[in-house]
Each structure stands twice: as C-alpha cells, then as structure tokens.
Amino acid sequence: MTFVLFKTHFERYFYLAKKYEEARNNAYYLEEKYHEVKMERDDLIRQRDRLSKRLEANETSLREKEDEVFLQFERVVYLEEQCDKVNKDGGKTQQ
C-alpha cells in the first residue's frame, strides 16, 4: 500500500513538475516577446515623432513658399498694370 501511494504521489508530482516547467518556459518566452514588442513600439513612437516634426517643418516651408508666390504674383499684376499705363500714355503722346 505504501508503494502505491508513493507511486501515485510521485506521478502527480512529476506531472505537476512538468506543467510547472512548461509554464515557466511560457513565462520566459512571453517576457522576451514583451520586451521585443515594447522596443518595436518605442521605435515606432520615435519614428512617428520624427515624421510629425518633419511634416510640421514641411507645412511651414509650404506656407512660406505660398506667401512668396502670392507676393510675386501681386508684383507681376502691378508691373502689368504699369506697362498698360505706359502703353496708354505712350499712345496718347504719339498721336
């Protein structure tokens, strides 16, 4: 009877030890994966921040260039008006 109890307890202990080892290995694996995913997430956050700053700089540059184009356009319109005035005044003096 003692041998049967010992064998039964041993089989249970062995089964539990095996399950404990599997759970421990899973925990190590998951911890390793957690750190990998966390590093990847941190890299993505840094990339997002860099891209956000780059986008902001590009938008600022675009606004400045749009303002410059608008000013140049106004200057062209002004010069065309001056040319028209000169042409009108020149035509009157030639007649």
C-alpha positions in Angstrom: 0.0 0.0 0.0 2.8 2.4 0.8 4.4 1.8 -2.6 1.1 2.5 -4.4 0.7 5.8 -2.5 4.3 6.7 -3.2 3.9 5.9 -6.9 0.6 7.9 -7.1 2.1 10.9 -5.4 5.3 10.6 -7.5 3.2 10.6 -10.7 1.2 13.6 -9.6 4.4 15.4 -8.5 6.1 14.5 -11.8 3.1 15.7 -13.8 3.0 19.0 -11.8 6.7 19.5 -12.2 6.4 19.1 -15.9 3.5 21.5 -16.1 5.4 24.0 -13.9 8.4 23.8 -16.3 6.1 24.4 -19.3 4.5 27.4 -17.5 7.9 28.8 -16.6 9.2 28.4 -20.2 6.0 30.1 -21.5 6.5 32.9 -19.0 10.1 33.4 -20.1 9.0 33.3 -23.8 6.2 35.9 -23.2 8.6 38.2 -21.2 11.1 38.1 -24.1 8.3 38.8 -26.6 7.0 41.6 -24.4 10.4 43.3 -24.4 10.7 42.8 -28.2 7.2 44.3 -28.8 8.0 47.2 -26.4 11.2 48.0 -28.2 9.4 48.0 -31.5 6.6 50.2 -30.1 9.2 52.6 -28.8 10.9 52.7 -32.2 7.5 53.4 -33.9 6.8 56.2 -31.4 10.2 57.8 -32.2 9.5 57.5 -35.9 6.1 59.0 -35.5 7.5 61.9 -33.6 10.2 62.4 -36.2 7.7 62.3 -39.0 5.4 64.7 -37.2 8.2 67.2 -36.8 9.2 66.8 -40.4 5.6 67.3 -41.5 5.3 70.4 -39.4 8.5 71.8 -41.0 7.3 71.0 -44.5 4.0 72.6 -43.8 5.8 75.8 -42.6 8.0 75.8 -45.6 5.0 75.3 -47.9 3.2 78.3 -46.3 6.3 80.4 -46.7 6.6 79.5 -50.4 2.9 80.1 -51.0 3.3 83.6 -49.4 6.3 84.2 -51.7 4.4 83.1 -54.8 1.5 85.3 -53.8 3.8 88.3 -53.4 5.4 87.6 -56.7 2.0 87.3 -58.4 1.0 90.6 -56.9 4.2 92.2 -58.2 3.5 90.7 -61.7 0.0 92.2 -61.7 1.3 95.6 -60.6 4.0 95.6 -63.3 1.5 94.6 -65.9 -0.8 97.5 -64.8 2.2 99.9 -65.0 3.0 98.6 -68.5 -0.6 99.1 -69.6 -0.5 102.7 -68.2 2.8 103.4 -70.0 1.4 102.0 -73.2 -1.7 104.1 -72.9 0.3 107.2 -72.1 2.8 106.5 -74.9 -0.1 106.0 -77.4 -1.6 109.4 -76.5 1.8 111.2 -76.8 2.5 109.7 -80.2 -0.9 110.8 -81.6 
